[in-house]
Amino acid sequence: MQYPLLIVSVFTAVFVCTYVLIFTEKINRTLAALLGAVVIASLGEVFGIFSYEALAGFLDFETIAILIGMFIMTGAVESVGMFHFLAIKVMKASRGEPFKLLIYLSFLTVLLSAILSNIVAIMIMGSLTMRIARDLDLDPKPYMIIESILANLGGLVFLISSVPNIMIGVAAEISFLGFLAVSGPLSLILLGVTFFVFKRVFGMGKAGVAHASMESLDEWSVIKDRGKFYRSVALMITVLTFFAIGDLLRVGLPVIAITGSVFMLLVTGVDMEDALRKVGWSTILFIMGLFIIVGALNKVGVLSMLAALFTSGTRGNVPLSILSMLWVAGLSSAFVVDIPATAVLIPVVHDAAGLLGPGSSLLWWALIFGIGLGANFFPFSSSSTIIALKILRKKKRVSIKEYAKIGVTVCTIQLVVATFYLMALYLLL
């Protein structure tokens, strides 16, 4: 059904105003998203386009269930000290040598952000890095900048590694192993390329000699109960295994995430009320608000028009469409922030893929890579970068210009590598 221009214009205006509020942070971004959702819902009722009851149809409950399950699970695991234990263990392996420390911190950041959300990973790594830098009399700035960028790169490894991954994976019906098979190799390539850029271009591998030992760090000091620690490690491995074979068992990711979180609470003994307090309800409400806004835009045909404009702009050329989506998603993630950009582009990719021919499924991967890598452009492009720089601000201040010099260079190189990777995949199809 085609709606009058006035209705389409009003809905578009609400969408634009909401995203401006989110981007400029004039008010809390979750509040901005919920405000936009309330206005959109009211307009839908007033214009007779949809009722309040129909709003539930705009929400993606699979994505929400996965997020809640992962928040509870990682919060419970963190409470027993698993990730702090691993971080200290790896740091001690460096023996206080700055270059080795840089390597270990890089790999550990990618590992933690792949298993956890990049936000949780950077909070753990940030606090430990600042302590290490203090004990070894090192400048924490290069380490924190590297970690903030690699946290977003680690978010590309698994389907559950970031919120955009989950949103896109559910929409595109990508399996856990299917995601790993395509994204895993690129993540490894990008890790090597990114580390090379840090070392050669910015000279971040040329740290001085450490003046202290690592003996003051005790990995077992963060473990309160070794029994709970071992049980939670075993259960986490089991949950990740079920994520991998879920398709074979015909068990959905939401079921695995919620079930895993329930058993993790039982194993760790974490109080249910405490676990619920650690859930990122602000993020979940933020996403719900965006789902309603984007769902309404889709209802009145705005996103279908964008998809049509996109395909006509690329003249129906599939390779050009794939590469265009990669860079559009990357720049959108840089300026609009990853989750809002993802919410808008998912319906656009869905419609565009239906208009294009064979190979158009790679549009989903262009969206995944673009959103994940674009978050490294500026210090305000992702939550993990903002948190990393806030932690660093206690000792060192990093200006937008200083970070952008690194972020824009690294991100552009990463997107170029992703461009060649997508073209190789297209030729193999």
Summary of the structure (lengths in Angstrom):
residues: 429
radius of gyration: 22.0
end to end distance: 35.6
largest distance: 70.8
contacts: 1555
relative contact order: 0.14
helix: 78%
strand: 0%
